[in-house]
């Protein structure tokens, strides 16, 4: 009897295992098995999904797609290859050698060229060339031309010939934008002859996801226009502007010059692809005083009314002398006035009271020397040297922004902490990601840390408001608005020494001072009509600030 039950149990188990295996192949891996079977009499063709769009905060697409076509051929169906080579190269305006090389391959399917327009496709179709077919695809289209080129990046080809995003948003969010790969079959009949019909596209994934940005299109247009005008007016080598909401970290606008055209990126030098605001380091000059002074106040080594005991003349340090930018000295000047006059000797005093370890600790907490985490490809950290490599002269010069490097996004993010009651936020360009099914994935504001207390931030805001109202750039300030800000002029190090005639001129600030809606950094690279930030970057800053305040409907209060 036991043999009977054993045999019965064995049969049941065998049928169960066979059933599980059949379920695995016929259900779980059905599509893969289908493609494998079809590949025995066809060619598996890799197709890319339509790439996701990129839209500004108002939903306007600054990057979208338009239909284009891939031209392919079956060399085995082409009897007169020389004639076909001539027709395709002339009509498609491509290299004859390239077409010849493709048609010489012993394959059923070879690509000839891609990205052709509908008009060009119809032109080729009229020629009725045997063995030539088309596959619909999509090409990147920029409705606003090169608007926000550095911010957007571009789409090129990788080593495999597939579309890939490079730099900016296209690079950072490439996986989200490109969607999932599709596969199709070019079928062959029983005699091995290809059927050049539309490919079987049963395995199709959804299109790429769409990015909705924090970028305000009005502000983006504004800063691009004003930056272009400023670079031309001050005969500068270039410049950059970044605008941010200090309370959320949202990037409202970002622009740099010189730039490039996303549509024809391959015609530009490679160095132009990098976004200077996140990829280039520079010595910030006096704008860094707006981070060193709150470090002194926050650590209680100085107060706003503390008088500087060494500001009566040049300050000797080792074999060097630290002078003010205009050789004017103010005996017993207060810390408020040190920022107002942009007094280098006063900043040396603050740095000496802080010491190397404490000053560098505050700068690091502000984010200097670290990646900010901005969602753009190509950010660099601008590292700070270890504490034990610093000397007294290094400490002194760093207090007024020389001998220390930073990126534009680091400085803007750090400075914005003052506008946000001492809280530093992570900068973000994208507001939300939208799937092809319409699901919205929000990207929430992210607090990084609090480098200073709310009390210190409030004190520093008043010091910066005073600097705008009574400092070197006071003549450009729009009337009736309380704006906090600081000028900067940094000499450029060349071959181990500073060139007194080549500078980085800048201005950083936020407005309105009592309830900031935006913070902004303007940097002008090597202006020649004037080397000073107060006479170049500051006018651009205040011109833009006035326009943004009016755009936001904010009326003067003074």
BELGI-V349740 format. One line per field, one symbol per residue. psi: psi as a letter, one per 40 degrees, with the letter a starting at -180 (. if undefined). burial: b if it has 16 or more other C-alpha atoms within 10 Angstrom, else e. A space follows every 10 residues. Layout:
# BELGI-V349740
psi->???
burial->???
This chain:
# BELGI-V349740
psi->dddddddddd dddddddddd ddddddddfd dddddddded eihhhhhiih iiihiideeh hehaiihaih hiigdeehdg dddddddddd defihddddd ddeeigiehh idiieiiddd ddddddefhi ehaihhaiih hgdfbfhfdd ddaihaiade eihihhiadd ddfddddeai iiiihhiiad eehihfihih fdghiiiiii hhiehhdddd dddddddddd dddefidaii hhhihdddeh hdihiiiiai hddfdeeiid dedhhddeeh iiheaedede ddddddddef eiidehhhee eeaihhhbei hhiidefhih hfiidddddd efhddddddd ddddiddddd dddddeehei hdeigihehi dgihiideei iddddddddf fiehiiiddd ddddddddef fehhihhhdh dihhieeehh hihiihhdag diiddddddd ddddddddde adedeehhie hhhhihihhh ihhhfeihhe ehihhihiii iideghdiii hhhhhfiddi eiddecdddd dddddddddd defhiie.
burial->eeeeeeeeee eeeeeeeeee eeeeeeeeee eeeebeebbe bbbbbebbbb bbbbbbbeeb bbbbbeebbb bbbbbbebee beebbebbbe ebeeeeeebb ebbeeeebbb bbbbbbbeee beebeeeebe bbbbeebbbb bbeeebbbbb bbbbbeeeee eebbbbbbbb bbbbebbbbb bbbbbbbbee eeebebeebe eeeebbbbbb bbbbbbbebb bbbbebbbeb beebbbebbb bbbbbbbbbb bbbbbbbbbb bbbebeeeee ebbbbbbbbb bbbbbbbbbb bbbbbbbbbe ebbbeebbeb bebbbeeeee ebbbeeeebb eebbbbbbbb bbbbbbbbbb bbbbebebbb ebbbbbbbbb bbebbbbbbb bbebeeeeee eebebbbbbb bbbbbbbbbb bbbbbbbbbb bbbbbbbbbb bbbbbeeeee eeeeeeebeb bbbbebbbbb bbbbbbbbbe bbbbebbeee bbbbbbbbbb bbbeeeeeee ebbbbbbbbb bbbeebbbbb bbbbbbbbeb bbbbbbbbbb bbbbbbebbe eeeeeeee
